């Protein structure tokens, strides 16, 4: 690419980022009224309530909606660094900063031979397509940490391992990134960091691991893949209901525990497949760690009992790292994730009432969104396997005599 064209492309990318992020900020600040339920209440009410507990030096042990590992306290307490702003406003500003940090990391990851700005473009496009929910949850902060970890994996394995462990203590899922890392130094660094940080929280703040029991007892959330069973069953006499439970809107009633158990089984099967892949894979390229991490996060998102809208931020972030590498095999799955983003925004928050009601529009949105994610998962898993696991070796056969030689009459 010519220098002038490259500068123009970068200016366009930054310009689009600025315009779209200003729009998101105006939405969460309620200057622009976004359709659907108020997505900012999680910050202004729930996060703020947790903040008031956390500043006393303890975790909200009696609140079943606290379902996050101990380092999540840092994200909830982070608005304290901007004391001149009201809590929610400070949180939204810090979400914007995390968004900008992720973009800066992706632009840095695009430099060098075999690299591309496709990842930065995916991030710039994907985040606003999810709507204001992105800035009203702390997942964008976790995703920025995960992006940094994956981009560091090739040259700085110890840093990558430490970031993955810290990310896991923020919101668990970055632990999946370790499955993609080959270097022992990364695993050692992750173990040391994880034990040190978790131990520090356990000693200093009571209730650091109370979230484990709350997370275990969750049911089937109305946006998950398994929920489609009950969305359809409600129209055929199923005697259940939809209620706010454990901080999310879930199905409660007959057979829900069966579907929830089935989801856990599928998650276990996904983990088993990833372990098998890791044992059999022998061909590793610079992009393999990112490809494997994206595949792992896709598989665990699809099989989860909960697929909240903010989970798509994880997928956009890990897919963006893949596309920083020109040779990545994740182009098609990344496009499917990108297409799933606006569908996700439509199902929440725009038409969430239709999803809760299980009407035709709501069910159609879920079928399309979850279908896109399932297709992306299968494509990603297949591409990763073909690129890294050697196929069956063919036994070379010694060519026998030709038909003419076999039928020749001796002279």
C-alpha positions in Angstrom: 0.0 0.0 0.0 1.3 3.5 -0.9 2.1 5.7 2.1 -0.5 8.3 1.0 -3.2 5.7 0.6 -2.2 4.1 3.9 -2.5 7.5 5.7 -5.9 8.1 4.0 -7.1 4.7 5.1 -6.0 5.3 8.6 -7.7 8.7 8.7 -10.9 7.2 7.4 -10.8 4.4 10.0 -10.2 6.8 12.9 -12.9 9.2 11.6 -15.5 6.4 11.5 -14.4 5.3 15.0 -14.8 8.8 16.3 -18.3 9.3 14.8 -19.7 5.9 15.8 -18.3 6.2 19.3 -19.6 9.7 19.8 -23.0 8.3 18.9 -22.7 5.4 21.4 -21.7 7.9 24.1 -24.6 10.1 23.4 -26.9 7.1 23.6 -25.7 5.9 27.0 -25.7 9.5 28.3 -29.4 9.6 27.1 -28.8 12.6 24.8 -30.1 10.3 22.1 -32.9 8.0 23.2 -32.3 4.5 22.0 -35.3 2.2 21.5 -36.1 -0.6 23.9 -35.4 -1.0 27.6 -32.8 1.3 29.3 -29.5 -0.6 29.0 -27.7 1.9 31.3 -29.6 0.8 34.4 -27.0 -2.0 35.0 -24.4 0.7 35.5 -26.4 3.4 37.3 -28.2 0.9 39.6 -26.5 -2.5 39.8 -22.9 -1.5 39.3 -23.3 1.5 41.6 -24.9 -0.7 44.3 -21.9 -3.1 44.1 -19.6 -0.1 44.2 -21.0 1.0 47.5 -20.4 -2.5 48.9 -16.9 -3.0 47.4 -15.6 0.3 48.8 -16.2 -1.1 52.3 -13.6 -3.8 51.6 -15.9 -6.8 51.0 -17.7 -8.4 48.1 -21.5 -8.4 47.8 -21.8 -11.9 49.3 -25.6 -11.8 49.7 -26.3 -10.6 46.2 -27.0 -13.5 43.8 -26.5 -11.2 40.8 -22.8 -10.9 41.7 -21.5 -13.7 39.5 -18.1 -12.5 38.6 -14.5 -13.4 39.7 -12.7 -11.2 42.2 -10.8 -8.9 39.8 -14.2 -7.7 38.5 -14.2 -5.5 41.5 -11.5 -3.3 39.8 -13.8 -2.7 36.9 -16.7 -1.8 39.2 -14.5 0.5 41.3 -12.8 2.1 38.2 -15.0 5.2 38.1 -13.3 6.3 41.3 -10.4 7.4 39.1 -12.7 10.1 37.7 -14.1 11.6 41.0 -15.3 14.8 39.2 -17.8 12.8 37.2 -21.0 11.0 38.4 -20.5 7.3 38.7 -22.3 6.2 35.5 -20.8 8.9 33.4 -17.3 8.0 34.6 -18.0 4.4 33.8 -19.1 5.2 30.2 -16.0 7.4 29.7 -13.8 4.5 30.8 -15.6 2.1 28.5 -14.8 4.5 25.7 -11.1 4.5 26.8 -11.0 0.7 26.8 -12.6 0.8 23.3 -9.9 3.2 22.1 -7.1 1.0 23.7 -8.4 -2.0 21.9 -8.3 -0.1 18.6 -4.8 1.1 19.3 -3.6 -2.5 20.1 -5.2 -3.8 16.8 -3.5 -1.0 14.8 -0.2 -1.9 16.4 -0.9 -5.6 15.6 -1.4 -4.6 11.9 2.2 -3.5 11.5 4.8 -5.8 9.9 5.0 -8.4 7.2 2.0 -10.5 6.8 -0.2 -8.2 8.9 -3.4 -6.3 8.0 -5.7 -3.6 9.3 -8.7 -5.8 8.7 -8.8 -6.5 12.4 -9.0 -2.8 13.3 -11.8 -2.3 10.7 -13.7 -5.3 12.1 -13.5 -3.7 15.6 -14.5 -0.3 14.4 -17.5 -1.7 12.5 -18.6 -4.4 15.0 -18.8 -2.5 18.2 -21.4 0.1 17.2 -23.5 -2.6 15.5 -24.1 -3.9 19.0 -25.6 -0.6 20.1 -25.1 1.2 23.5 -25.1 -2.1 25.5 -21.3 -2.2 24.7 -20.6 0.9 26.9 -23.1 -0.1 29.6 -21.2 -3.3 30.5 -17.6 -3.9 31.6 -17.0 -6.5 28.9 -15.3 -4.0 26.6 -12.6 -3.6 29.3 -12.1 -7.3 29.6 -12.0 -7.6 25.8 -9.2 -5.0 25.6 -7.1 -7.1 28.0 -7.8 -10.2 25.9 -6.8 -8.4 22.7 -3.5 -7.3 24.4 -2.9 -10.9 25.6 -3.4 -12.5 22.2 -1.2 -9.9 20.4 1.6 -10.4 22.9 1.5 -14.2 22.7 4.0 -14.6 19.8 6.8 -12.4 21.1 6.1 -11.9 24.8 4.6 -15.2 26.2 5.1 -14.2 29.8 3.2 -11.0 29.4 0.5 -12.8 27.4 0.1 -15.4 30.2 -0.1 -12.8 32.9 -2.7 -10.9 30.9 -4.8 -14.0 30.2 -4.8 -14.9 33.9 -5.8 -11.4 34.9 -8.5 -11.4 32.2 -9.8 -14.7 33.6 -10.0 -13.1 37.1 -12.0 -10.3 35.5 -14.6 -12.4 33.7 -13.4 -16.1 33.4 -13.6 -16.5 29.6 -10.1 -15.2 28.8 -8.8 -18.4 30.5 -9.8 -20.0 27.2 -7.0 -18.2 25.4 -4.5 -20.3 27.2 -5.7 -23.3 25.2 -4.2 -21.7 22.2 -0.7 -21.0 23.7 2.1 -23.4 23.2 4.9 -21.7 25.1 5.4 -23.1 28.7 6.5 -19.6 29.8 3.0 -18.3 29.2 1.4 -21.1 31.3 3.8 -20.5 34.1 3.3 -16.8 34.1 -0.5 -17.3 34.0 -0.4 -19.7 37.0 1.8 -17.4 39.0 -0.3 -14.3 38.2 -3.6 -16.1 38.8 -2.5 -17.5 42.2 -1.0 -14.2 43.3 -4.0 -12.0 42.3 -6.6 -14.4 43.5 -4.8 -15.0 46.8 -4.5 -11.2 47.3 -8.2 -10.7 46.9 -9.0 -13.8 49.1 -6.9 -12.3 51.9 -7.9 -8.7 51.7 -11.6 -8.9 50.7 -14.1 -11.4 52.2 -16.4 -13.2 49.8 -14.0 -13.2 46.8 -15.2 -16.6 45.5 -18.9 -16.4 46.5 -19.7 -16.0 42.9 -19.0 -19.6 42.2 -22.2 -20.8 43.9 -24.3 -18.1 42.3 -23.0 -19.0 38.8 -23.6 -22.7 39.4 -27.3 -22.1 40.0 -28.1 -20.2 36.9 -30.8 -21.5 34.5 -31.5 -21.2 30.8 -31.5 -17.5 29.7 -34.0 -16.5 27.1 -31.4 -15.5 24.5 -29.4 -18.7 24.6 -29.4 -21.5 22.0 -31.1 -23.9 24.4 -33.9 -21.4 25.1 -35.3 -22.0 21.6 -36.7 -25.2 22.9 -38.9 -23.3 25.3 -39.7 -20.4 23.0 -41.3 -23.0 20.7 -42.8 -25.1 23.6 -44.7 -22.1 25.0 -46.9 -22.3 21.9 -47.6 -26.0 22.5 -48.8 -26.0 26.1 -45.5 -25.9 28.0 -46.3 -24.9 31.6 -43.4 -22.6 32.4 -42.7 -18.9 32.8 -40.2 -16.2 32.1 -38.8 -14.4 35.1 -35.9 -12.2 36.1 -33.7 -14.7 37.9 -30.0 -14.5 39.0 -29.7 -11.1 37.2 -31.0 -12.2 33.8 -34.3 -13.1 32.2 -34.6 -16.9 32.3 -37.0 -19.7 31.6 -38.3 -21.4 34.8 -40.5 -24.5 34.8 -40.6 -28.2 33.7 -37.6 -29.6 31.9 -35.6 -26.4 32.2 -33.0 -28.2 34.3 -32.7 -30.8 31.5 -31.9 -28.2 28.9 -29.4 -26.5 31.3 -27.7 -29.8 31.9 -27.6 -30.4 28.2 -25.9 -27.0 27.7 -23.3 -27.9 30.3 -22.7 -31.3 28.5 -22.2 -29.4 25.2 -19.7 -27.1 26.9 -17.8 -30.1 28.2 -17.8 -31.6 24.7 -16.5 -28.4 23.3 -13.7 -28.4 25.9 -12.9 -32.1 25.1 -12.7 -31.2 21.4 -10.3 -28.3 22.1 -8.1 -30.5 24.3 -8.1 -33.2 21.5 -7.2 -30.5 19.0 -4.3 -29.3 21.2 -2.9 -32.8 21.5 -3.1 -33.6 17.8 -2.2 -30.2 16.3 1.4 -30.1 14.9 1.3 -27.2 12.4 1.5 -23.9 14.1 1.8 -20.5 12.3 2.0 -17.0 13.8 -1.8 -16.7 13.5 -2.7 -20.1 15.0 -3.0 -18.8 18.6 -5.5 -16.2 17.6 -7.4 -18.5 15.4 -7.6 -21.1 18.2 -8.6 -18.6 20.8 -11.4 -17.2 18.6 -12.7 -20.8 18.0 -12.6 -21.6 21.7 -14.6 -18.4 22.6 -17.1 -19.1 19.9 -17.7 -22.7 21.0 -18.1 -21.7 24.7 -20.4 -18.8 23.8 -22.7 -21.0 21.6 -22.9 -23.8 24.2 -23.5 -21.5 27.2 -26.7 -21.4 29.1 -26.5 -17.6 28.7 -25.8 -15.6 25.5 -26.0 -12.0 26.6 -25.6 -9.3 24.0 -22.2 -8.2 25.5 -20.8 -11.7 24.8 -20.6 -10.6 21.1 -17.9 -8.0 22.2 -15.7 -10.9 23.1 -16.2 -12.5 19.7 -15.6 -9.2 17.8 -12.4 -8.6 19.8 -10.9 -12.1 19.3 -12.0 -12.2 15.6 -10.3 -8.8 15.1 -7.0 -10.2 16.4 -7.3 -13.1 13.9 -7.8 -10.7 11.0 -4.6 -8.8 12.0 -2.9 -11.7 10.3 -3.3 -12.0 6.5 -3.0 -15.8 6.6 -5.7 -16.3 9.3 -8.3 -19.0 8.4 -11.0 -17.1 10.3 -12.3 -14.7 7.6 -15.7 -16.3 7.0 -16.5 -17.0 10.7 -15.5 -13.4 11.5 -17.9 -12.1 8.9 -20.7 -14.2 10.3 -20.0 -12.8 13.8 -20.1 -9.3 12.3 -23.5 -10.0 10.7 -24.7 -11.4 14.0 -24.0 -8.1 15.7 -26.9 -6.0 14.3 -29.2 -8.9 14.7 -28.2 -9.0 18.4 -28.9 -5.3 18.8 -32.3 -5.9 17.3 -33.1 -8.7 19.8 -31.7 -6.6 22.6 -32.5 -4.0 23.4 -34.7 -2.9 20.4 -37.2 -5.7 20.3 -36.4 -7.5 23.5 -40.1 -7.5 24.5 -40.8 -9.7 21.5 -38.1 -12.1 22.6 -39.5 -12.3 26.1 -43.0 -12.9 24.6 -41.7 -15.7 22.4 -43.6 -14.2 19.4 -42.8 -14.8 15.8 -40.5 -11.8 15.5 -38.6 -12.6 18.7 -38.1 -16.2 17.9 -37.0 -15.4 14.3 -34.4 -13.0 15.6 -33.0 -15.6 18.0 -33.0 -18.3 15.3 -31.1 -16.0 12.9 -28.6 -14.7 15.5 -27.9 -18.1 17.2 -27.8 -19.8 13.8 -25.1 -17.4 12.6 -23.1 -18.1 15.7 -23.5 -21.9 15.4 -22.4 -21.6 11.7 -19.4 -19.5 12.7 -18.4 -22.0 15.3 -18.5 -25.0 13.0 -16.6 -23.1 10.2 -14.0 -21.9 12.7 -13.5 -25.4 14.2 -13.2 -27.0 10.8 -10.8 -24.4 9.5 -8.6 -24.7 12.6 -8.5 -28.5 12.5 -7.6 -28.6 8.8 -4.9 -26.0 9.1 -3.1 -27.5 12.1 -3.9 -31.3 12.4 -2.1 -33.4 9.9 -4.4 -35.7 7.8 -4.1 -39.4 7.4 -0.8 -40.3 5.8 -1.1 -42.1 2.5 1.1 -45.2 2.2 2.9 -44.8 -1.1 2.4 -47.9 -3.3 5.1 -49.2 -5.6 3.7 -49.1 -9.1 3.4 -52.6 -10.6 3.9 -53.6 -14.2 1.7 -52.1 -16.8 -1.0 -54.1 -18.6 1.2 -54.3 -21.7 4.1 -55.7 -19.7 1.9 -58.2 -18.0 0.4 -59.5 -21.2 3.6 -59.5 -23.3 4.4 -62.8 -24.9 8.0 -63.9 -24.2 10.1 -64.0 -27.4 
